[in-house]
Amino acid sequence: MLSGTNTLSKFLLAIKRSYSDMDVARTPWPANASQIEAYFSDIVATTIFDKFKKDPVKCKKALSALTLFTLYASLYHTEIVGLKVGKIFEGYPANQKDILNFAFFVFNVIESKTQDDIFCLNGSHKVLSRKEVKEIEKTQEWTEAKDQKIKKEIANLIISLESSVWALYFDSFSCAGKEIHGPYQVAGKNIILVRNYFNLNPKEIWSVKGKYRSIRMRLKYSKKAGIKLDYANHIKSAKPLLNELISFSISVDGKRVAALSEIRSLSRYFSHLAKKQAERINALPSLEIIKKGAEIYYYRYKKFFEYYGEDWHPPQQVYDRINGLKLRWWKYYQNNENRKESPSHYVKLFDPRNDFIG
Amino acid sequence: MVKIVKSKIILKGIGTSAGEVEGRVKVVKDLNCSSCDFQEGNILVAKITNPAMIMIISKAAAIVTDIGGITSHPAIVARELGIPCVVGTEKATKVLKDKMKIRVDGEKGVVYKI
C-alpha cells in the first residue's frame, strides 16, 4: 500500500523531473492542454470523486479498466487540479485531506498495474514482469535491423505513428493512443522497448474509417542508446536511437510485419493519415476544437464510465459551459503562451496539499 | 597546416538530438504545410513542428525550432531519425532566412552561420 509523505515526495519529484524537460504552456498544436481542459476538468474530477466516495471498491475496479497511462495523466491533471478547481470555483465540498486520500487511492491503482517504481524515478516504466520479458525475447520472431535502410524505415514508421496519435488525440496522445514501456534489460547488454499504438482507429470520435486498429512494436536496442522514460511517458535518450537499433518485432492487428516494403507502406499510410487529420483539425473553428478536445478527454475514460453502465460522452453540462464561456479560457491560456513556468510551478500545482491552481 | 575557420554562432537553444550537419534553411510558417517546396537535406526551421509537417520532417537534415523542450515533438522525432535538433531558440524563425547556409550542432544546441 502506497501512503505517506515519502510517497508524495516521490510523486512531486517525478513531476519536477518530467516538467523540467517540457515546454508545456507553449505546445501550440492544436492547443495547449489548459486551453481545452480549463472548461471541464473539474466536472470530470468531481464525477469520478463522487463515485469514489460512494463506493471505493467499485471505483477501483472501474479505474483499473483504464490504460495505465490514462491513470498516470488523469491523476494529476484531472483528479488533483480538477478537484482543486471544483472546490475553489464551484464550491465543491472536497477538502485537502479528501484530495490527498484520493491521490493515494489512484497511486495504488497504478501500482497494481506496474512492476516497479510507479514514479519512474529510475528512468523506466516496467509493465512486464521479468518472466514475461524473457518469454517475449525467446518466443517473438525478431528481425535483424541489418542496415541503415531498414533502420531509417523503422524510424519513419515511429514518427508517422507518433504524429498520427497526436493528430487523433491532441494533447491526450500520450495516454489515449499509445503506451510506451521499458526499457527492459535483456541478454547481451541490450534492452527492449515496447511501443504499443493500441487505438489508431477511434471511430467513436472521428468519422473517418482507418485501415488499421493497432500496431505493437518491440524494439531491441543497444544499452548504449541510454534510453530513459519519465513519469509523463516521454522517451529520453543519450544518443540518436536509429543507430542503436539491433532488431525488431512488429505486429499490425496481430499479424507480423517484417519486410522493408511492408514497413515502408505502413509509414506512408500513417504519414498520410497524420497530415490529413492535421489539416482537418486546422480547418476547425477554435470553439469546435475545444468541443472535440472535450470529447477526446472523455473518451479516455470510456471504460470507466462503461463499467458503471453509463455513457462515456461529455455531459450536456460540458457543452453548455463551452458555449457559455466561448473562447474565454482558450484566449487566456493562449495569451499565456510566452509565460514560461518553472518546474516548481508544476510541483505546486500538482501538490494535493494546497489550493494553488496557477 | 589545416586552417580552422571559426563560424559565427547565430542562435543558441537546447540541443536535443546529437550530431552536426550543414545545410540550407527552409523556414516553414504555414501550419498546413505538407511540402512547402521543402528539398531533401534542407534544415527545417519552424516555431514548432506539428503532425501536418510529417512528410517534410522525414526529408530534413536537421530541425531548429523557436520553442519546445527535450520531450517536445521535434526533439522526439529527431532522436528517432538520428538527425541533429536544437529547440527553444526563441527566435529561429526570425533570425534564419530561406536558403541561408548554416551548421546545426545538436549536442551543444547551437547554430552557426557559414
Interface residues (C-beta under 8 A of the other chain):
Chain A: S18 D21 M22 D23 R26 T27 P28 W29 K152 A155 N156 I158 I159 S160 E162 S163 S164 W166 A167 D230 A232 H234 I235 K236 S237 K239 P240 L241 L242 N243 S271 A274 K275 Q277 A278 E279 N282
Chain B: S17 A18 G19 L31 N32 S34 K47 I48 N50 P51 A52 I54 M55 I57 S58 I67 G68 G69 I70 T71 S72 H73 I76 V77 A78 R79 E80 L81 G82 I83 V87 G88
